[in-house]
Amino acid sequence: MSATSQMSDMNTTAPVPPTLYIEGPAFWTPTLPGWDAASAAFRGEGALADPPAKRPAPQVLAPAERRRAPDTVALALEVAAAAMAASGRNAADVPCVFTSAHGDLSINDYMCGTLATDPKVLSPTKFHNSVHNAAVGYWTIGTGCMAASNAVSAYAHSFASGLLEAAVQCAADQEPVLLVGYDTPTVGALTSVTDSRGLLAVALVLAPAPTERTVAALHWSMASGADAATEATQPRSDAAKSLAGINPMADALGLFESLAHLGKEPPAPVDLPLSPTLSLRLQLQPLNRS
């Protein structure tokens, strides 16, 4: 078949919403430190941690690096490692997409304040942790991953944009992709322009075909115009509601709450806005393993 004929077929064939497969969901916030705790609480079968955890201690990092790592890196690497362990895959072989609305707001506040008052004492270590790809850099170094790695940021729509990036990459390459999302609190002068509270991180592995570790099929499609959702699917459980809106990564709550209820009730569509007129629609499907 000629290239012209192939392009003609592509232009006239109705698009089919891709189906991917979710492995290894991971979750971390101080009141629900881990997917087991979070999924139970989302089903109304568990309670919030008391006292809350302070922050994770990712074993991917050497002890000295673990102590020096900022919250963004600790959060991202904790859920990334948990997702990979649950998927049973080798982290060194799996491409990854890390997404965060703000990156490290604490370090950026420090840098801006130091540049304004005494720039000569600015810490180079703080600087290299200020960029959005710091966490994915630590991950690829710590795991020896030589596969493609991406850092995505789209402000309030960062989780949806990161998920779309990972889904497209997985569908195009027919290889599994690790998705990691994380955000931290606003501090200092930045509190006047954006509201971000608490620590929240999520992760999952998207695969092109089911395996024995698959937890659900994921059908995804784009909606625009009148069909597009105007806001993210709202959480239902008390545990998820307690986290709603704490920072931009809370948009992921609808998907992870649906994963927690999978097999308990028919899954409803999950909408994730990408813009005022464009959204990502997700539909989970339990796998029939009989």
Secondary structure, 3 states (H helix, E strand, C coil): CCHHHHHHHHHHCCCCCCEEEEEEEEEEECCECCHHHHHHHHCCCCCCCCCCCCCCCCCCCCHHHHHHCCHHHHHHHHHHHHHHHHHCCCHHHCCEEEECCCCCHHHHHHHHHHHHHCHHHCCHHHHHCCCCCHHHHHHHHHHCCCCCEEEECCHHHHHHHHHHHHHHHHHHHCCCEEEEEEECCCCHHHHHCCCCCCCEEEEEEEECCCCCCEEEEEEEEEEEHHHCCCCCCCCCCHHHHCCCCCCHHHHHHHHHHHHHHECCECCCCEEEEEECCEEEEEEEECCCCC
